[in-house]
Amino acid sequence: MTSNVAQNYPYTSETEADRAAHVEALMASREGLREKIAAETTPVDDNERWWVWKCPTPACDGLLHVAGYAHDLHALYVVCDGTCGKTFLR
């Protein structure tokens, strides 16, 4: 399996409460992230569980948590909790 294919499959899942707590902690700890997410996303809908992916950035051991839906795109907007701190569309 190539790395591109592997990156498209979820790593695990988390409850809505865990997802919200991860995203809130990341926004509180990273300057400007709250504003970036607010400007680039719409809120998520009610789901009991959300997918979590491994970060595709080389040497980053982080996980990607759903922060919202991307504006005008059919994609989830995710944020990495690892060392890279990047955002991605899934």
N, C-alpha and C positions, 0 to 999 in steps of 0.2 A: 504494500500500500504506500503510495507517495505521501509526502508530508502535506500537500495541498488537500488531498482527499481526507486525511486524518483530521485536519484542522476544521473541517466542516461538521464533524460529528461532536455532539455534546460530550463533555467529560463526566458530568454528574448533574444533579438538580438540587434545588434548595427551596425551602418554603417561602412564601411571600414575606413573612416576618423576617427571616434571615436575609433575603434579598434587600429589603428596605433598610435593614440595619447596616449591611455592608455598604450600600450606596451612600447612606447618610454619613457613616464614618469616613468614607473616602472624600465626600464633599467638604466635611468639616476639617479634614487634615490637608487638603490641597488647595492652595490659593487659586481662585478663579474657576475652579471646577464646577461649583454650583451655578455660576452665571453661564458657563459654557453649556452645561446640560440644559438649563432653562431656555437658552436661546436656540438650541439645536434639536430639542425633542418635544414630544407631547407625552403626557402621563400614561403609564401603563394601565391596562384594564384589570379587572378582578380575576386573578388566577390563584389557585392554591399553591402551585409549584411553578418554578421557572428553571430553564436550562442554564447551566454554567459551562463555559468552555475554558480550555487551557489557552493561555496567551501565546500567539504565534511569534512574538518578538524573540529573536535568538537570545539566549542566556537569561531570559525573564522567567521566573518560576510562578508568576501570578495566574490568577483565575479571572475570567471576564464575567461580570455581573450585569444583568439587565438594568439600565438606568431609565429607559423610556423607549418610545417609538420615534424614529427619525422623521423630521418634518418632510413632507412631500415625497417620501420614499417608502417602499414596502420593506422595511428592515427594522430589526431591533438595534438599539443604540446601547453598546456595552462599554463598561469601564474596567480597566485592569487594576487589581489590588496589589500587584507586584511592583518590582523596582522600576519598570518602564513608565507606569502610570498613564498609558495611552488610552484613547477611546477608539472604538471600532464599530463598524456596521456588520451585523450578522444576518 
